[in-house]
Amino acid sequence: MLTSLTQAHNAYAVQSLQSRLQGVTDNVDDGIQSSATTASSSSGTDFGSILSQSVSNVIDSGHNAETKAAQGLTGGGDMTQIVTAVSNAQLALQTTTVIRDRMVQAYQDVMKMTI
């Protein structure tokens, strides 16, 4: 049972990650198209605002998971919603950690370049 539950969780996590990445790439494509059509991008589609919005979404996901977990501990809430919220928060945190690591690695690579 534990193996099948773990496999189901992993399959759901992969599907959720793919849908999130699709959403991110759609947002990036929209940002690229809007910045290509306008010379100055003051509408908030620059990299900093997209990154800030993504971090804010990760934090909100964590708060949602905490709220659902607290409801579960008090005996309320649906177990499926609790597991889904916690899994989404875990996936969002893992994705954020990977992006952070890649950004740090890219920065270190740029700093190693000779001028």
Buried (B, 14 or more C-beta within 10 A) or exposed (E): EEEEEEEEEEEBBEEBBEEBEEEBEEBEEEBEEEBEEEEEBEEEBEEEEBEEEBBEBBBEBBEBBEEBBEBBEEEEBEEEEBBBBBBBBBBBBEBBEEBEEEEEEEEEEEEEEEE
